[in-house]
Amino acid sequence: MQKPEIPDNEKERLKELRRLNILDSEQETDFDELVELASIICGVPISLVTLVDVDRQWFKSKKGLDVESTHRDVSFCGHAIHDDEIFVIENAVADKRFFDNPLVTDDPNIRFYAGMPIKSENGFNLGTLCVIDTKPKKLNEQQLKALKILSRQVSKLIELRDKKNELEINNEKLESLNQLNNRITGIISHDLKGPINSLRAYMNSKYIDSDNPEDLAQLFPLVKDNLNSLNELVENL
């Protein structure tokens, strides 16, 4: 059995995979429908959206398999992510790279495999949209073309999913800022009202119309203190 080689850009590829926050995510209908369509078009019992992790291939969406992942060392998709074209094995038992692979000799008894790389918007091959059969098979040109198109749709779904997550995070941040703004506004309003109300009270008091210099002399320091308080609040803001 030939193990898949590690891509030259593996570190960056895995970083991209982590950034998208899609590994071990919940099942999503949009991905499931593309997997179902790939199975119908190619006439196969098994179809998968596979993401190649450090030491496993994890299935974001699957038809015809019960397991959530398999080891990367035995994966066909680990080979497929090295190129930008469809990776096809028409008869695994006749291929020296796969004839003794556990996925061939045991369940799910792979004979035919075709995987089209799923490329991120930054150009990294994250995994594949693949179709599998338990008997040797050959896809025609229309089926191969359809598999390429569906793979591009999976890539776009991943991009949209990422943008949606970013939007949700930004909305949460905006909501937090709005709440903080409301709290600050409440504090400012409360702190400003004190000296303003005092000034209004002094201006409406009997002292303002008094002809007695002593009354005015008592008023001015109070006005000065409140103006200083207002000035300090503004400077702090």
Backbone as numpy.savetxt, mean C-alpha at the origin, in Angstrom:
# Nx Ny Nz CAx CAy CAz Cx Cy Cz
16.91 -31.12 -9.43 16.07 -29.92 -9.43 16.95 -28.68 -9.43
16.59 -27.73 -10.26 17.33 -26.48 -10.31 16.60 -25.40 -9.52
17.26 -24.90 -8.49 16.67 -23.82 -7.70 16.72 -22.52 -8.49
15.73 -21.66 -8.30 15.78 -20.36 -8.99 16.91 -19.50 -8.46
17.58 -18.80 -9.34 18.64 -17.90 -8.93 18.06 -16.63 -8.32
18.90 -15.93 -7.56 18.48 -14.68 -6.95 18.76 -13.53 -7.92
17.77 -12.68 -8.20 18.01 -11.56 -9.13 19.09 -10.61 -8.62
19.75 -9.94 -9.53 20.80 -9.00 -9.16 20.26 -7.83 -8.33
19.02 -7.47 -8.57 18.42 -6.34 -7.85 17.53 -6.80 -6.68
17.85 -7.97 -6.12 16.99 -8.58 -5.11 16.72 -7.65 -3.92
17.75 -6.98 -3.43 17.57 -6.12 -2.26 16.55 -5.02 -2.55
16.70 -4.39 -3.70 15.77 -3.32 -4.07 14.38 -3.87 -4.38
14.36 -5.05 -5.00 13.07 -5.68 -5.34 12.27 -6.00 -4.08
12.93 -6.55 -3.08 12.25 -6.87 -1.82 11.82 -5.60 -1.09
12.63 -4.57 -1.18 12.27 -3.29 -0.56 11.00 -2.75 -1.19
10.89 -2.87 -2.50 9.69 -2.44 -3.21 8.48 -3.27 -2.79
8.68 -4.55 -2.63 7.60 -5.44 -2.20 7.11 -5.06 -0.80
8.05 -4.72 0.09 7.68 -4.31 1.44 6.96 -2.96 1.42
7.42 -2.07 0.56 6.81 -0.74 0.50 5.33 -0.81 0.12
4.99 -1.75 -0.73 3.62 -1.87 -1.20 2.69 -2.47 -0.16
3.27 -3.07 0.89 2.48 -3.57 2.02 1.35 -4.50 1.57
1.69 -5.42 0.68 0.67 -6.33 0.13 0.83 -7.76 0.62
2.03 -8.14 1.04 2.25 -9.50 1.52 1.35 -9.81 2.71
0.74 -11.00 2.69 -0.13 -11.47 3.77 -1.36 -10.59 3.97
-1.73 -9.87 2.92 -2.95 -9.06 2.99 -4.18 -9.94 2.76
-5.35 -9.38 3.04 -6.59 -10.12 2.90 -6.92 -10.38 1.43
-7.77 -11.38 1.21 -8.24 -11.70 -0.13 -9.04 -10.52 -0.68
-8.86 -10.23 -1.97 -9.56 -9.10 -2.59 -10.20 -9.55 -3.90
-11.46 -9.17 -4.08 -12.26 -9.63 -5.21 -11.64 -9.27 -6.55
-11.08 -8.07 -6.67 -10.52 -7.62 -7.95 -9.41 -8.56 -8.43
-8.56 -8.98 -7.52 -7.50 -9.93 -7.88 -8.08 -11.30 -8.20
-9.05 -11.73 -7.42 -9.66 -13.05 -7.63 -10.32 -13.14 -9.01
-10.93 -12.06 -9.44 -11.61 -12.08 -10.74 -10.61 -12.20 -11.89
-9.46 -11.56 -11.76 -8.44 -11.69 -12.81 -7.87 -13.10 -12.85
-7.68 -13.70 -11.68 -7.21 -15.08 -11.61 -8.22 -16.04 -12.24
-9.49 -15.82 -11.95 -10.55 -16.64 -12.54 -10.57 -16.50 -14.06
-10.40 -15.27 -14.53 -10.41 -15.02 -15.97 -9.21 -15.69 -16.65
-8.05 -15.64 -16.02 -6.86 -16.29 -16.59 -7.08 -17.80 -16.71
-7.72 -18.38 -15.70 -8.00 -19.81 -15.71 -8.94 -20.18 -16.86
-9.96 -19.36 -17.07 -10.95 -19.62 -18.13 -10.31 -19.48 -19.50
-9.58 -18.39 -19.71 -8.98 -18.12 -21.03 -7.96 -19.19 -21.41
-7.16 -19.60 -20.44 -6.08 -20.57 -20.72 -6.54 -22.01 -20.57
-7.74 -22.22 -20.07 -8.29 -23.57 -19.95 -7.51 -24.44 -18.99
-7.19 -23.90 -17.82 -6.40 -24.63 -16.82 -7.13 -24.65 -15.48
-6.84 -25.65 -14.63 -7.52 -25.73 -13.33 -6.91 -24.85 -12.25
-5.67 -24.42 -12.46 -4.96 -23.65 -11.43 -4.46 -22.34 -12.00
-4.73 -21.26 -11.29 -4.17 -19.96 -11.67 -3.91 -19.17 -10.39
-2.86 -18.34 -10.42 -2.38 -17.69 -9.20 -1.85 -16.29 -9.47
-2.03 -15.41 -8.50 -1.22 -14.19 -8.41 -0.19 -14.46 -7.32
1.07 -14.60 -7.74 2.15 -15.00 -6.84 3.11 -13.84 -6.61
3.47 -13.63 -5.35 4.47 -12.63 -5.00 5.66 -13.36 -4.39
6.84 -13.12 -4.94 8.04 -13.86 -4.53 8.73 -13.11 -3.40
8.68 -13.71 -2.20 9.28 -13.13 -1.00 10.69 -13.70 -0.81
11.31 -13.41 0.33 12.68 -13.83 0.61 12.87 -15.33 0.41
12.02 -16.12 1.05 12.19 -17.58 0.98 10.88 -18.32 0.69
9.92 -17.61 0.14 8.63 -18.22 -0.18 8.01 -17.52 -1.38
7.06 -18.21 -2.00 6.19 -17.55 -2.96 4.79 -17.56 -2.33
4.28 -16.36 -2.12 2.99 -16.20 -1.43 1.92 -15.86 -2.44
0.74 -16.47 -2.27 -0.33 -16.32 -3.24 -1.33 -15.26 -2.78
-1.31 -14.12 -3.47 -2.28 -13.06 -3.18 -3.68 -13.51 -3.56
-3.76 -14.22 -4.67 -5.04 -14.77 -5.11 -4.77 -16.13 -5.73
-5.72 -17.05 -5.56 -5.47 -18.40 -6.06 -6.77 -19.09 -6.46
-6.64 -19.92 -7.47 -7.74 -20.80 -7.89 -7.14 -22.19 -8.10
-7.74 -23.18 -7.48 -7.29 -24.56 -7.67 -6.24 -25.03 -6.70
-5.81 -24.17 -5.76 -4.86 -24.55 -4.71 -5.41 -24.15 -3.35
-5.08 -24.94 -2.34 -5.54 -24.65 -0.98 -4.47 -23.99 -0.13
-3.21 -24.17 -0.49 -2.12 -23.64 0.34 -1.96 -22.13 0.11
-1.40 -21.45 1.12 -1.19 -20.00 1.04 0.15 -19.66 0.39
1.11 -20.58 0.45 2.43 -20.31 -0.10 3.20 -21.61 -0.26
4.30 -21.56 -0.98 5.24 -22.68 -1.06 6.65 -22.10 -0.99
7.65 -22.95 -0.76 9.01 -22.47 -0.61 9.55 -21.93 -1.93
10.32 -20.88 -1.84 10.87 -20.25 -3.04 11.80 -21.19 -3.80
12.52 -22.05 -3.09 13.48 -22.95 -3.74 12.83 -23.88 -4.76
11.54 -24.20 -4.56 10.86 -25.11 -5.48 9.93 -24.37 -6.43
9.91 -23.05 -6.34 8.94 -22.27 -7.11 9.32 -22.15 -8.58
8.32 -22.20 -9.45 8.49 -21.90 -10.86 8.56 -20.38 -11.04
7.80 -19.66 -10.22 7.74 -18.20 -10.33 9.08 -17.56 -10.00
9.88 -18.24 -9.14 11.21 -17.74 -8.83 12.08 -17.67 -10.07
11.83 -18.55 -11.02 12.53 -18.51 -12.30 11.94 -17.43 -13.21
10.62 -17.29 -13.16 9.92 -16.40 -14.09 10.24 -14.92 -13.87
10.56 -14.53 -12.63 10.77 -13.10 -12.36 12.10 -12.57 -12.91
12.92 -13.45 -13.48 14.21 -13.01 -14.03 14.06 -12.36 -15.40
12.90 -12.47 -16.01 12.72 -11.94 -17.36 11.45 -11.10 -17.39
11.26 -10.38 -18.48 10.04 -9.57 -18.64 9.04 -10.22 -19.59
9.35 -11.41 -20.06 8.46 -12.14 -20.95 7.86 -13.34 -20.22
6.88 -13.98 -20.85 6.23 -15.13 -20.24 7.22 -16.29 -20.14
7.26 -16.89 -18.97 8.09 -18.07 -18.72 7.19 -19.29 -18.86
7.48 -20.16 -19.84 6.59 -21.29 -20.16 7.33 -22.61 -20.03
6.71 -23.54 -19.33 7.17 -24.93 -19.26 6.01 -25.79 -19.75
6.15 -26.36 -20.93 5.04 -27.09 -21.51 4.90 -28.49 -20.94
6.01 -29.09 -20.49 5.95 -30.42 -19.88 7.08 -30.53 -18.86
6.75 -30.33 -17.59 7.75 -30.25 -16.53 8.55 -31.54 -16.37
7.93 -32.69 -16.61 8.64 -33.96 -16.41 9.70 -34.18 -17.49
9.60 -33.43 -18.58 10.59 -33.55 -19.65 11.63 -32.43 -19.58
11.57 -31.62 -18.52 12.48 -30.49 -18.37 13.47 -30.81 -17.25
14.76 -30.78 -17.55 15.77 -31.16 -16.56 15.81 -30.26 -15.35
15.24 -29.06 -15.47 15.20 -28.14 -14.33 14.10 -28.48 -13.34
13.08 -29.21 -13.80 11.89 -29.38 -12.97 11.41 -30.83 -12.82
11.97 -31.78 -13.53 11.40 -33.13 -13.53 11.34 -33.75 -12.14
12.30 -33.38 -11.25 12.31 -33.94 -9.90 11.90 -32.91 -8.84
11.28 -31.84 -9.28 10.78 -30.81 -8.36 9.61 -31.39 -7.56
9.56 -31.17 -6.23 8.46 -31.71 -5.41 7.07 -31.28 -5.88
6.98 -30.10 -6.50 5.68 -29.65 -7.00 5.28 -30.38 -8.28
6.25 -31.10 -8.86 5.99 -31.92 -10.05 5.75 -33.37 -9.66
6.59 -33.88 -8.78 6.49 -35.29 -8.38 5.38 -35.53 -7.37
4.95 -34.47 -6.71 3.90 -34.58 -5.69 2.85 -33.52 -5.98
1.88 -33.40 -5.07 0.82 -32.41 -5.22 1.40 -31.01 -5.33
1.00 -30.20 -6.29 -0.16 -30.33 -7.19 0.13 -30.99 -8.54
1.25 -31.71 -8.65 1.57 -32.46 -9.87 1.63 -31.58 -11.12
2.43 -30.55 -11.04 2.54 -29.61 -12.15 3.16 -30.28 -13.37
2.52 -30.08 -14.49 3.09 -30.49 -15.77 3.30 -29.26 -16.65
2.26 -28.42 -16.73 2.34 -27.20 -17.53 2.37 -25.99 -16.62
3.22 -25.02 -16.99 3.30 -23.76 -16.24 3.57 -22.62 -17.22
2.84 -21.52 -17.03 3.13 -20.28 -17.77 2.95 -19.12 -16.81
4.00 -18.33 -16.63 3.94 -17.21 -15.71 4.43 -15.93 -16.34
3.59 -14.89 -16.25 3.96 -13.57 -16.76 4.31 -12.67 -15.58
5.52 -12.08 -15.56 5.92 -11.26 -14.42 4.97 -10.10 -14.14
4.75 -9.83 -12.86 3.99 -8.67 -12.40 5.01 -7.59 -12.06
4.98 -6.51 -12.80 5.98 -5.46 -12.65 5.40 -4.27 -11.88
6.15 -3.77 -10.91 5.70 -2.60 -10.16 5.90 -1.35 -11.00
5.32 -0.24 -10.55 5.45 1.01 -11.30 6.90 1.51 -11.33
7.73 1.01 -10.41 9.14 1.38 -10.39 10.02 0.38 -11.13
9.39 -0.59 -11.81 10.14 -1.48 -12.70 10.67 -2.75 -12.09
10.17 -3.15 -10.91 10.64 -4.38 -10.26 9.64 -5.51 -10.48
10.15 -6.70 -10.80 9.30 -7.88 -10.96 8.99 -8.46 -9.58
7.75 -8.28 -9.16 7.34 -8.67 -7.81 6.94 -10.13 -7.72
6.47 -10.67 -8.80 5.97 -12.04 -8.84 5.39 -12.31 -10.20
4.36 -13.15 -10.27 3.76 -13.46 -11.57 2.25 -13.65 -11.48
1.62 -13.50 -12.60 0.30 -14.08 -12.82 0.58 -15.35 -13.60
0.26 -16.49 -12.99 0.63 -17.76 -13.64 -0.57 -18.69 -13.75
-0.48 -19.57 -14.74 -1.50 -20.60 -14.95 -0.80 -21.95 -14.96
-1.48 -22.96 -14.40 -0.86 -24.28 -14.19 -1.85 -25.37 -14.58
-1.31 -26.44 -15.15 -2.15 -27.60 -15.47 -1.43 -28.87 -15.01
-2.21 -29.91 -14.78 -1.65 -31.19 -14.34 -1.32 -32.11 -15.51
-1.46 -31.56 -16.71 -1.06 -32.31 -17.91 -0.32 -31.37 -18.86
0.54 -31.91 -19.71 1.28 -31.06 -20.65 0.33 -30.22 -21.49
0.78 -29.03 -21.84 -0.11 -28.11 -22.54 0.71 -27.11 -23.34
0.07 -26.50 -24.33 0.68 -25.44 -25.12 -0.36 -24.35 -25.32
-0.01 -23.11 -24.97 -0.93 -21.99 -25.17 -0.79 -21.44 -26.57
-1.92 -21.01 -27.16 -1.86 -20.38 -28.47 -1.52 -18.90 -28.30
-1.34 -18.22 -29.42 -0.91 -16.82 -29.38 -1.92 -15.93 -28.66
-3.20 -16.18 -28.85 -4.22 -15.37 -28.21 -4.20 -15.56 -26.69
-4.00 -16.77 -26.27 -3.94 -17.03 -24.82 -2.70 -16.38 -24.19
-1.58 -16.45 -24.88 -0.36 -15.81 -24.39 -0.54 -14.29 -24.30
-1.18 -13.73 -25.31 -1.44 -12.29 -25.33 -2.35 -11.90 -24.17
-3.38 -12.72 -23.95 -4.32 -12.44 -22.86 -3.64 -12.50 -21.50
-2.72 -13.45 -21.34 -2.00 -13.59 -20.07 -1.14 -12.34 -19.81
-0.54 -11.80 -20.85 0.25 -10.57 -20.71 -0.64 -9.39 -20.30
-1.79 -9.30 -20.94 -2.72 -8.21 -20.63 -3.20 -8.31 -19.18
-3.57 -9.52 -18.77 -4.07 -9.71 -17.41 -2.98 -9.43 -16.37
-1.75 -9.77 -16.71 -0.65 -9.48 -15.80 -0.48 -7.97 -15.61
-0.64 -7.21 -16.70 -0.55 -5.75 -16.59 -1.69 -5.21 -15.74
-2.85 -5.84 -15.82 -3.98 -5.41 -14.99 -3.72 -5.68 -13.51
-3.06 -6.80 -13.23 -2.68 -7.09 -11.84 -1.72 -6.01 -11.33
-0.76 -5.63 -12.17 0.19 -4.58 -11.79 -0.54 -3.28 -11.48
-1.53 -2.94 -12.31 -2.29 -1.71 -12.09 -3.11 -1.79 -10.81
-3.65 -2.98 -10.53 -4.40 -3.16 -9.28 -3.51 -2.92 -8.07
-2.29 -3.43 -8.15 -1.35 -3.25 -7.04 -1.03 -1.77 -6.87
-0.85 -1.06 -7.99 -0.58 0.38 -7.93 -1.76 1.12 -7.32
-2.98 0.80 -7.77 -4.17 1.46 -7.25 -4.36 1.17 -5.76
-4.05 -0.06 -5.39 -4.15 -0.45 -3.99 -3.19 0.38 -3.14
-1.97 0.58 -3.67 -0.97 1.37 -2.96 -1.42 2.82 -2.84
-1.94 3.39 -3.93 -2.41 4.77 -3.91 -3.58 4.93 -2.93
-4.45 3.94 -2.89 -5.58 3.99 -1.97 -5.09 3.99 -0.52
-4.09 3.15 -0.23 -3.53 3.12 1.13 -2.90 4.45 1.49
-2.16 5.05 0.52 -1.54 6.35 0.77 -2.60 7.40 1.04
-3.69 7.35 0.26 -4.77 8.32 0.44 -5.42 8.17 1.81
-5.63 6.93 2.23 -6.23 6.69 3.54 -5.32 7.21 4.66
-4.01 6.98 4.50 -3.05 7.47 5.51 -3.06 8.99 5.55
-3.07 9.62 4.35 -3.09 11.08 4.30 -4.37 11.65 4.88
-5.50 10.96 4.64 -6.76 11.41 5.21 -6.75 11.33 6.74
-6.13 10.26 7.25 -6.01 10.12 8.71 -5.14 11.24 9.28
-4.04 11.56 8.57 -3.17 12.64 9.03 -3.91 13.97 8.99
-4.68 14.19 7.92 -5.44 15.43 7.79 -6.47 15.56 8.90
-7.13 14.45 9.21 -8.12 14.46 10.28 -7.45 14.78 11.62
-6.27 14.22 11.84 -5.54 14.50 13.08 -5.16 15.98 13.15
-4.72 16.53 12.01 -4.37 17.95 11.98 -5.59 18.84 12.23
-6.73 18.44 11.67 -7.96 19.21 11.89 -8.35 19.19 13.36
-8.23 18.02 13.99 -8.54 17.93 15.41 -7.59 18.78 16.25
-6.30 18.74 15.88 -5.31 19.56 16.59 -5.61 21.04 16.39
-5.96 21.40 15.16 -6.30 22.80 14.87 -7.48 23.26 15.70
-8.50 22.39 15.83 -9.67 22.75 16.63 -9.31 22.95 18.10
-8.43 22.07 18.60 -8.02 22.20 20.00 -7.23 23.50 20.22
-6.31 23.78 19.29 -5.50 25.00 19.41 -6.39 26.23 19.31
-7.33 26.21 18.35 -8.25 27.34 18.19 -9.05 27.57 19.46
-9.48 26.47 20.10 -10.23 26.60 21.35 -9.39 27.23 22.45
-8.13 26.79 22.52 -7.23 27.34 23.55 -6.98 28.83 23.29
-6.70 29.17 22.02 -6.44 30.57 21.67 -7.65 31.44 22.00
-8.82 30.96 21.60 -10.04 31.71 21.85 -10.25 31.96 23.34
-10.02 30.92 24.13 -10.20 31.04 25.58 -9.20 32.03 26.17
-7.93 31.92 25.74 -6.90 32.78 26.31 -7.06 34.24 25.90
-7.54 34.49 24.68 -7.71 35.86 24.22 -8.92 36.54 24.83
-9.94 35.75 25.11 -11.17 36.34 25.62 -10.97 37.02 26.98
-10.06 36.44 27.79 -9.85 37.00 29.13 -9.47 38.47 29.12
-8.32 38.82 28.50 -7.92 40.23 28.50 -8.84 41.12 27.68
-9.42 40.55 26.60 -10.35 41.36 25.80 -11.59 41.72 26.61
-12.14 40.75 27.32 -13.33 41.03 28.13 -13.01 42.02 29.25
-11.80 41.90 29.79 -11.40 42.85 30.83 -11.32 44.26 30.27
-10.71 44.39 29.09 -10.62 45.71 28.46 -11.99 46.29 28.17
-12.88 45.46 27.68 -14.24 45.94 27.40 -14.92 46.41 28.66
-14.71 45.63 29.71 -15.33 46.02 30.99 -14.78 47.35 31.48
-13.46 47.54 31.35 -12.86 48.80 31.79 -13.36 49.97 30.94
-13.45 49.75 29.61 -13.89 50.81 28.73 -15.35 51.18 28.95
-16.12 50.26 29.45 -17.55 50.52 29.72 -17.81 50.92 31.17
-16.74 51.01 31.93 -16.91 51.34 33.35 -17.10 52.85 33.54
-17.46 53.22 34.76 -17.68 54.63 35.09 -16.39 55.43 35.04
-15.24 54.72 35.13 -13.98 55.46 35.16 -13.67 56.15 33.84
-14.11 55.58 32.73 -13.75 56.13 31.43 -14.37 57.50 31.20
-15.51 57.74 31.83 -16.19 59.05 31.70 -15.93 59.95 32.90
-15.07 59.49 33.76 -14.83 60.26 34.98 -13.96 61.48 34.70
-14.27 62.55 35.42 -13.45 63.77 35.33 -12.37 63.80 36.40
-12.41 62.74 37.19 -11.46 62.67 38.29 -10.17 62.03 37.80
-9.07 62.75 37.82 -7.79 62.18 37.38 -7.38 60.94 38.16
-7.78 60.84 39.40 -7.42 59.67 40.19 -8.13 58.41 39.66
-9.37 58.57 39.21 -10.09 57.43 38.64 -9.41 56.94 37.36
-9.03 57.90 36.50 -8.33 57.53 35.27 -6.97 56.90 35.57
-6.33 57.39 36.59 -5.02 56.86 36.96 -5.14 55.40 37.40
-6.27 55.01 37.99 -6.48 53.62 38.38 -6.80 52.73 37.16
-7.39 53.37 36.15 -7.80 52.60 34.97 -6.62 52.26 34.05
-5.73 53.21 33.82 -4.68 53.03 32.83 -3.75 51.84 33.12
-3.31 51.60 34.35 -2.46 50.42 34.60 -3.16 49.09 34.28
-4.46 49.06 34.56 -5.22 47.84 34.25 -5.30 47.60 32.75
-5.54 48.70 32.01 -5.58 48.60 30.55 -4.22 48.17 30.01
-3.16 48.78 30.56 -1.80 48.45 30.13 -1.49 46.96 30.36
-1.84 46.43 31.52 -1.57 45.02 31.83 -2.28 44.10 30.85
-3.51 44.42 30.52 -4.26 43.56 29.60 -3.73 43.66 28.18
-3.28 44.85 27.77 -2.68 44.99 26.45 -1.37 44.21 26.38
-0.60 44.24 27.44 0.64 43.46 27.50 0.35 41.96 27.40
-0.73 41.53 28.06 -1.12 40.12 28.00 -1.50 39.72 26.58
-2.26 40.58 25.91 -2.63 40.31 24.52 -1.40 40.25 23.63
-0.49 41.19 23.82 0.72 41.21 23.02 1.54 39.94 23.21
1.64 39.47 24.46 2.39 38.24 24.76 1.75 37.03 24.07
0.41 36.95 24.09 -0.29 35.85 23.43 -0.01 35.85 21.92
-0.04 37.04 21.32 0.21 37.14 19.88 1.64 36.74 19.56
2.60 37.19 20.37 3.99 36.82 20.15 4.18 35.31 20.27
3.54 34.70 21.23 3.64 33.25 21.39 3.06 32.51 20.19
1.97 33.03 19.64 1.39 32.40 18.46 2.36 32.46 17.28
